[in-house]
């Protein structure tokens, strides 16, 4: 005999596993610190590459002016300013990454809790059938 509530529950579980649950299950497979650390490392790498590209483009664009003023330029101040800008950008993007992925991890955890409750409900259906 078909049990409509069992079929609905199975359908919800299947839809979840194939839809947004796919990513939540993947996120749930990591510890929070590992998940955040990996994404923050990716962000640091991306910021470093982007800043390097920006710096190269800036040097290319201002090359003629830099060569003309090569003896007037305070290299130490220029390097300190460049490193300061880089660190400022890195801190801002790392904070944004931390907040974004912390929220994403918490949402995935909540989603997994609901999923596990539905799985327990499904398990109860099977226990009733076996009795």
MODELLER restraints for C-alpha pairs under 7 A, 6 or more apart:
rsr = mdl.restraints
at = mdl.atoms
rsr.add(forms.Gaussian(group=physical.xy_distance, feature=features.Distance(at['CA:24:A'], at['CA:108:A']), mean=4.69, stdev=0.5))
rsr.add(forms.Gaussian(group=physical.xy_distance, feature=features.Distance(at['CA:24:A'], at['CA:112:A']), mean=6.81, stdev=0.5))
rsr.add(forms.Gaussian(group=physical.xy_distance, feature=features.Distance(at['CA:27:A'], at['CA:105:A']), mean=6.74, stdev=0.5))
rsr.add(forms.Gaussian(group=physical.xy_distance, feature=features.Distance(at['CA:27:A'], at['CA:108:A']), mean=6.79, stdev=0.5))
rsr.add(forms.Gaussian(group=physical.xy_distance, feature=features.Distance(at['CA:28:A'], at['CA:108:A']), mean=6.82, stdev=0.5))
rsr.add(forms.Gaussian(group=physical.xy_distance, feature=features.Distance(at['CA:28:A'], at['CA:109:A']), mean=6.54, stdev=0.5))
rsr.add(forms.Gaussian(group=physical.xy_distance, feature=features.Distance(at['CA:36:A'], at['CA:98:A']), mean=6.51, stdev=0.5))
rsr.add(forms.Gaussian(group=physical.xy_distance, feature=features.Distance(at['CA:36:A'], at['CA:101:A']), mean=6.34, stdev=0.5))
rsr.add(forms.Gaussian(group=physical.xy_distance, feature=features.Distance(at['CA:36:A'], at['CA:102:A']), mean=6.96, stdev=0.5))
rsr.add(forms.Gaussian(group=physical.xy_distance, feature=features.Distance(at['CA:40:A'], at['CA:94:A']), mean=6.07, stdev=0.5))
rsr.add(forms.Gaussian(group=physical.xy_distance, feature=features.Distance(at['CA:40:A'], at['CA:97:A']), mean=6.20, stdev=0.5))
rsr.add(forms.Gaussian(group=physical.xy_distance, feature=features.Distance(at['CA:40:A'], at['CA:98:A']), mean=6.79, stdev=0.5))
rsr.add(forms.Gaussian(group=physical.xy_distance, feature=features.Distance(at['CA:43:A'], at['CA:94:A']), mean=6.71, stdev=0.5))
rsr.add(forms.Gaussian(group=physical.xy_distance, feature=features.Distance(at['CA:44:A'], at['CA:90:A']), mean=6.54, stdev=0.5))
rsr.add(forms.Gaussian(group=physical.xy_distance, feature=features.Distance(at['CA:47:A'], at['CA:90:A']), mean=6.42, stdev=0.5))
rsr.add(forms.Gaussian(group=physical.xy_distance, feature=features.Distance(at['CA:51:A'], at['CA:86:A']), mean=6.92, stdev=0.5))
